[in-house]
Amino acid sequence: MENLINELYYGNICPVEQMGGLTAETAAIMKRVHENEDKLEASLNNQEKELLRTIQDDRLDAASIIEEQRFREAFTLGAKLMAEILTGGPQ
């Protein structure tokens, strides 16, 4: 266990990189999003394009933070579940 904790701590294990690929449904949605973004960008002037890029960057930053929070919450839940299983009762 200690080795796994060290590997995780030192960044040798990256849970996000170990996630499976996109489902067909998610891939189709992402394709539509990109196509629509391209159409929208083609209709914008330079100032509007810069605003769109800022919005997209901010959305990615927020999604990254949310993903990290979900990982922490899921990890904590998993740890509590394991503790309960190992001790035979709630912690």
N, CA, C and O atoms as a DFTB+ gen file, in Angstrom:
364 C
 N C O
     1  1       0.829      -1.194       0.000
     2  2       0.000       0.000       0.000
     3  2       0.870       1.252       0.000
     4  3       0.585       2.207      -0.723
     5  1       1.920       1.253       0.800
     6  2       2.771       2.438       0.875
     7  2       3.358       2.774      -0.494
     8  3       3.446       3.946      -0.860
     9  1       3.757       1.762      -1.245
    10  2       4.317       2.003      -2.566
    11  2       3.293       2.677      -3.485
    12  3       3.643       3.594      -4.228
    13  1       2.059       2.244      -3.443
    14  2       1.005       2.840      -4.252
    15  2       0.784       4.292      -3.848
    16  3       0.623       5.159      -4.707
    17  1       0.775       4.558      -2.559
    18  2       0.596       5.929      -2.077
    19  2       1.744       6.804      -2.559
    20  3       1.519       7.926      -3.012
    21  1       2.973       6.302      -2.466
    22  2       4.134       7.063      -2.946
    23  2       4.041       7.323      -4.439
    24  3       4.303       8.439      -4.891
    25  1       3.678       6.324      -5.200
    26  2       3.560       6.483      -6.649
    27  2       2.515       7.549      -6.992
    28  3       2.727       8.368      -7.887
    29  1       1.406       7.534      -6.285
    30  2       0.357       8.524      -6.504
    31  2       0.843       9.910      -6.096
    32  3       0.630      10.884      -6.818
    33  1       1.495       9.996      -4.942
    34  2       1.973      11.274      -4.415
    35  2       2.990      11.913      -5.366
    36  3       2.913      13.112      -5.636
    37  1       3.921      11.137      -5.865
    38  2       4.976      11.674      -6.717
    39  2       4.558      11.822      -8.181
    40  3       5.377      12.163      -9.034
    41  1       3.303      11.568      -8.460
    42  2       2.784      11.807      -9.798
    43  2       3.107      10.721     -10.804
    44  3       2.955      10.924     -12.009
    45  1       3.550       9.576     -10.325
    46  2       3.859       8.477     -11.240
    47  2       2.596       7.742     -11.685
    48  3       2.603       7.012     -12.676
    49  1       1.531       7.942     -10.948
    50  2       0.230       7.383     -11.306
    51  2      -0.711       8.570     -11.497
    52  3      -0.855       9.410     -10.609
    53  1      -1.335       8.627     -12.639
    54  2      -2.272       9.713     -12.918
    55  2      -3.636       9.100     -13.229
    56  3      -3.848       8.604     -14.335
    57  1      -4.561       9.127     -12.271
    58  2      -5.865       8.494     -12.478
    59  2      -6.599       8.996     -13.718
    60  3      -7.300       8.228     -14.376
    61  1      -6.445      10.269     -14.039
    62  2      -7.145      10.821     -15.193
    63  2      -6.653      10.161     -16.479
    64  3      -7.444       9.901     -17.385
    65  1      -5.354       9.891     -16.561
    66  2      -4.796       9.261     -17.749
    67  2      -5.231       7.810     -17.876
    68  3      -5.185       7.247     -18.969
    69  1      -5.650       7.197     -16.781
    70  2      -6.027       5.795     -16.801
    71  2      -7.506       5.592     -17.094
    72  3      -7.987       4.460     -17.145
    73  1      -8.226       6.695     -17.286
    74  2      -9.645       6.583     -17.603
    75  2      -9.812       5.996     -18.996
    76  3      -8.959       6.173     -19.867
    77  1     -10.898       5.311     -19.189
    78  2     -11.182       4.740     -20.501
    79  2     -11.496       5.826     -21.511
    80  3     -11.640       6.995     -21.154
    81  1     -11.600       5.443     -22.759
    82  2     -11.914       6.390     -23.821
    83  2     -13.349       6.867     -23.744
    84  3     -14.128       6.414     -22.906
    85  1     -13.684       7.777     -24.620
    86  2     -15.040       8.307     -24.665
    87  2     -16.008       7.246     -25.168
    88  3     -15.667       6.426     -26.021
    89  1     -17.199       7.275     -24.634
    90  2     -18.236       6.412     -25.169
    91  2     -18.659       6.976     -26.530
    92  3     -18.361       8.128     -26.844
    93  1     -19.342       6.177     -27.322
    94  2     -19.813       6.634     -28.626
    95  2     -20.745       7.835     -28.467
    96  3     -20.703       8.772     -29.264
    97  1     -21.576       7.799     -27.443
    98  2     -22.511       8.901     -27.204
    99  2     -21.759      10.188     -26.871
   100  3     -22.079      11.249     -27.407
   101  1     -20.759      10.098     -25.988
   102  2     -19.988      11.275     -25.611
   103  2     -19.188      11.801     -26.794
   104  3     -19.110      13.012     -27.003
   105  1     -18.595      10.898     -27.568
   106  2     -17.826      11.313     -28.743
   107  2     -18.715      12.047     -29.739
   108  3     -18.289      13.042     -30.326
   109  1     -19.932      11.577     -29.938
   110  2     -20.862      12.230     -30.866
   111  2     -21.237      13.627     -30.371
   112  3     -21.320      14.570     -31.158
   113  1     -21.460      13.751     -29.078
   114  2     -21.793      15.063     -28.505
   115  2     -20.622      16.016     -28.661
   116  3     -20.808      17.165     -29.061
   117  1     -19.410      15.550     -28.347
   118  2     -18.229      16.396     -28.467
   119  2     -17.999      16.832     -29.918
   120  3     -17.572      17.958     -30.171
   121  1     -18.281      15.945     -30.858
   122  2     -18.142      16.280     -32.280
   123  2     -19.106      17.410     -32.641
   124  3     -18.732      18.361     -33.327
   125  1     -20.350      17.297     -32.172
   126  2     -21.346      18.349     -32.442
   127  2     -20.918      19.675     -31.823
   128  3     -21.053      20.731     -32.441
   129  1     -20.406      19.612     -30.605
   130  2     -19.957      20.837     -29.932
   131  2     -18.877      21.521     -30.761
   132  3     -18.948      22.724     -31.008
   133  1     -17.872      20.751     -31.192
   134  2     -16.782      21.331     -31.977
   135  2     -17.265      21.881     -33.311
   136  3     -16.829      22.950     -33.737
   137  1     -18.153      21.165     -33.966
   138  2     -18.696      21.644     -35.237
   139  2     -19.449      22.956     -35.047
   140  3     -19.301      23.883     -35.844
   141  1     -20.253      23.033     -33.994
   142  2     -21.025      24.250     -33.739
   143  2     -20.129      25.401     -33.318
   144  3     -20.385      26.551     -33.676
   145  1     -19.075      25.101     -32.558
   146  2     -18.126      26.155     -32.195
   147  2     -17.440      26.708     -33.448
   148  3     -17.252      27.917     -33.581
   149  1     -17.075      25.818     -34.355
   150  2     -16.438      26.254     -35.601
   151  2     -17.376      27.134     -36.417
   152  3     -16.958      28.161     -36.951
   153  1     -18.646      26.735     -36.517
   154  2     -19.630      27.540     -37.254
   155  2     -19.797      28.912     -36.613
   156  3     -19.832      29.930     -37.304
   157  1     -19.900      28.930     -35.290
   158  2     -20.062      30.191     -34.579
   159  2     -18.839      31.080     -34.777
   160  3     -18.969      32.269     -35.068
   161  1     -17.662      30.505     -34.619
   162  2     -16.433      31.297     -34.759
   163  2     -16.302      31.900     -36.155
   164  3     -15.822      33.023     -36.309
   165  1     -16.729      31.154     -37.168
   166  2     -16.649      31.651     -38.543
   167  2     -17.531      32.879     -38.761
   168  3     -17.277      33.669     -39.669
   169  1     -18.552      33.042     -37.945
   170  2     -19.475      34.165     -38.120
   171  2     -19.118      35.377     -37.250
   172  3     -19.812      36.392     -37.292
   173  1     -18.047      35.275     -36.469
   174  2     -17.702      36.341     -35.529
   175  2     -16.580      37.223     -36.052
   176  3     -15.747      36.794     -36.851
   177  1     -16.577      38.480     -35.577
   178  2     -15.437      39.349     -35.880
   179  2     -14.315      39.034     -34.877
   180  3     -14.506      38.229     -33.965
   181  1     -13.159      39.663     -35.046
   182  2     -11.995      39.333     -34.210
   183  2     -12.241      39.549     -32.718
   184  3     -11.832      38.728     -31.898
   185  1     -12.898      40.635     -32.367
   186  2     -13.184      40.923     -30.956
   187  2     -14.115      39.859     -30.366
   188  3     -13.914      39.411     -29.237
   189  1     -15.111      39.467     -31.116
   190  2     -16.044      38.434     -30.658
   191  2     -15.358      37.072     -30.563
   192  3     -15.647      36.289     -29.659
   193  1     -14.446      36.791     -31.501
   194  2     -13.694      35.533     -31.444
   195  2     -12.844      35.467     -30.185
   196  3     -12.746      34.417     -29.551
   197  1     -12.232      36.583     -29.824
   198  2     -11.414      36.618     -28.609
   199  2     -12.282      36.381     -27.371
   200  3     -11.877      35.672     -26.449
   201  1     -13.464      36.971     -27.356
   202  2     -14.390      36.746     -26.248
   203  2     -14.802      35.285     -26.171
   204  3     -14.859      34.711     -25.083
   205  1     -15.091      34.676     -27.322
   206  2     -15.455      33.258     -27.360
   207  2     -14.312      32.399     -26.810
   208  3     -14.552      31.482     -26.024
   209  1     -13.081      32.689     -27.215
   210  2     -11.931      31.920     -26.720
   211  2     -11.774      32.072     -25.202
   212  3     -11.441      31.111     -24.508
   213  1     -12.013      33.274     -24.700
   214  2     -11.938      33.503     -23.252
   215  2     -12.994      32.672     -22.532
   216  3     -12.709      32.052     -21.507
   217  1     -14.197      32.660     -23.061
   218  2     -15.275      31.860     -22.477
   219  2     -14.909      30.378     -22.499
   220  3     -15.101      29.675     -21.507
   221  1     -14.382      29.904     -23.631
   222  2     -13.995      28.499     -23.740
   223  2     -12.888      28.145     -22.737
   224  3     -12.936      27.096     -22.095
   225  1     -11.897      29.028     -22.613
   226  2     -10.815      28.782     -21.656
   227  2     -11.335      28.738     -20.225
   228  3     -10.952      27.866     -19.444
   229  1     -12.207      29.680     -19.887
   230  2     -12.778      29.704     -18.534
   231  2     -13.613      28.458     -18.263
   232  3     -13.585      27.912     -17.160
   233  1     -14.353      28.014     -19.270
   234  2     -15.167      26.807     -19.111
   235  2     -14.270      25.587     -18.880
   236  3     -14.586      24.741     -18.043
   237  1     -13.156      25.488     -19.611
   238  2     -12.220      24.383     -19.407
   239  2     -11.594      24.424     -18.020
   240  3     -11.433      23.388     -17.375
   241  1     -11.240      25.632     -17.560
   242  2     -10.681      25.764     -16.215
   243  2     -11.683      25.293     -15.161
   244  3     -11.324      24.563     -14.237
   245  1     -12.937      25.716     -15.306
   246  2     -13.978      25.310     -14.354
   247  2     -14.200      23.805     -14.404
   248  3     -14.350      23.168     -13.361
   249  1     -14.222      23.228     -15.603
   250  2     -14.428      21.783     -15.739
   251  2     -13.293      21.008     -15.078
   252  3     -13.520      19.961     -14.472
   253  1     -12.081      21.521     -15.193
   254  2     -10.933      20.869     -14.567
   255  2     -11.059      20.877     -13.041
   256  3     -10.780      19.873     -12.386
   257  1     -11.470      21.987     -12.494
   258  2     -11.653      22.105     -11.040
   259  2     -12.761      21.170     -10.575
   260  3     -12.615      20.493      -9.557
   261  1     -13.861      21.127     -11.308
   262  2     -14.979      20.248     -10.960
   263  2     -14.547      18.790     -11.022
   264  3     -14.913      17.995     -10.156
   265  1     -13.773      18.435     -12.038
   266  2     -13.300      17.058     -12.174
   267  2     -12.407      16.671     -10.985
   268  3     -12.500      15.560     -10.465
   269  1     -11.558      17.587     -10.572
   270  2     -10.702      17.318      -9.406
   271  2     -11.544      17.139      -8.148
   272  3     -11.280      16.235      -7.355
   273  1     -12.544      17.979      -7.954
   274  2     -13.419      17.858      -6.788
   275  2     -14.151      16.525      -6.794
   276  3     -14.270      15.877      -5.754
   277  1     -14.635      16.117      -7.938
   278  2     -15.340      14.826      -8.037
   279  2     -14.403      13.670      -7.724
   280  3     -14.795      12.710      -7.062
   281  1     -13.158      13.761      -8.200
   282  2     -12.175      12.724      -7.907
   283  2     -11.953      12.633      -6.401
   284  3     -11.956      11.539      -5.837
   285  1     -11.761      13.773      -5.753
   286  2     -11.538      13.782      -4.300
   287  2     -12.732      13.174      -3.549
   288  3     -12.562      12.370      -2.632
   289  1     -13.934      13.575      -3.957
   290  2     -15.130      13.062      -3.295
   291  2     -15.273      11.559      -3.505
   292  3     -15.616      10.830      -2.575
   293  1     -15.010      11.094      -4.727
   294  2     -15.112       9.662      -5.010
   295  2     -14.038       8.886      -4.253
   296  3     -14.304       7.802      -3.733
   297  1     -12.829       9.435      -4.190
   298  2     -11.744       8.777      -3.465
   299  2     -12.090       8.675      -1.983
   300  3     -11.887       7.632      -1.362
   301  1     -12.614       9.762      -1.423
   302  2     -13.005       9.767      -0.008
   303  2     -14.108       8.750       0.256
   304  3     -14.057       8.017       1.243
   305  1     -15.092       8.705      -0.616
   306  2     -16.171       7.728      -0.471
   307  2     -15.613       6.309      -0.538
   308  3     -15.998       5.449       0.254
   309  1     -14.706       6.066      -1.483
   310  2     -14.093       4.743      -1.602
   311  2     -13.311       4.366      -0.352
   312  3     -13.359       3.221       0.097
   313  1     -12.593       5.331       0.206
   314  2     -11.829       5.068       1.429
   315  2     -12.768       4.752       2.594
   316  3     -12.502       3.841       3.378
   317  1     -13.849       5.491       2.703
   318  2     -14.821       5.224       3.774
   319  2     -15.452       3.849       3.600
   320  3     -15.656       3.121       4.571
   321  1     -15.756       3.504       2.365
   322  2     -16.329       2.189       2.082
   323  2     -15.364       1.091       2.488
   324  3     -15.766       0.124       3.134
   325  1     -14.097       1.223       2.119
   326  2     -13.092       0.221       2.482
   327  2     -12.922       0.122       3.987
   328  3     -12.792      -0.976       4.528
   329  1     -12.923       1.269       4.671
   330  2     -12.794       1.261       6.130
   331  2     -13.965       0.530       6.770
   332  3     -13.786      -0.241       7.713
   333  1     -15.153       0.773       6.257
   334  2     -16.340       0.101       6.781
   335  2     -16.274      -1.403       6.530
   336  3     -16.622      -2.199       7.402
   337  1     -15.829      -1.788       5.344
   338  2     -15.717      -3.205       5.022
   339  2     -14.695      -3.880       5.921
   340  3     -14.937      -4.972       6.435
   341  1     -13.543      -3.226       6.112
   342  2     -12.464      -3.825       6.897
   343  2     -12.759      -3.880       8.390
   344  3     -12.304      -4.793       9.080
   345  1     -13.517      -2.911       8.892
   346  2     -13.810      -2.867      10.329
   347  2     -15.151      -3.478      10.672
   348  3     -15.438      -3.738      11.840
   349  1     -15.963      -3.705       9.676
   350  2     -17.268      -4.301       9.910
   351  2     -18.316      -3.321      10.381
   352  3     -19.371      -3.745      10.853
   353  1     -18.075      -2.041      10.274
   354  2     -19.060      -1.065      10.703
   355  2     -18.783       0.304      10.126
   356  3     -17.722       0.527       9.543
   357  1     -19.724       1.230      10.281
   358  2     -19.532       2.587       9.749
   359  2     -18.439       3.335      10.488
   360  3     -18.213       3.111      11.677
   361  1     -17.760       4.229       9.773
   362  2     -16.676       5.032      10.355
   363  2     -17.110       6.457      10.489
   364  3     -16.340       7.295      10.958
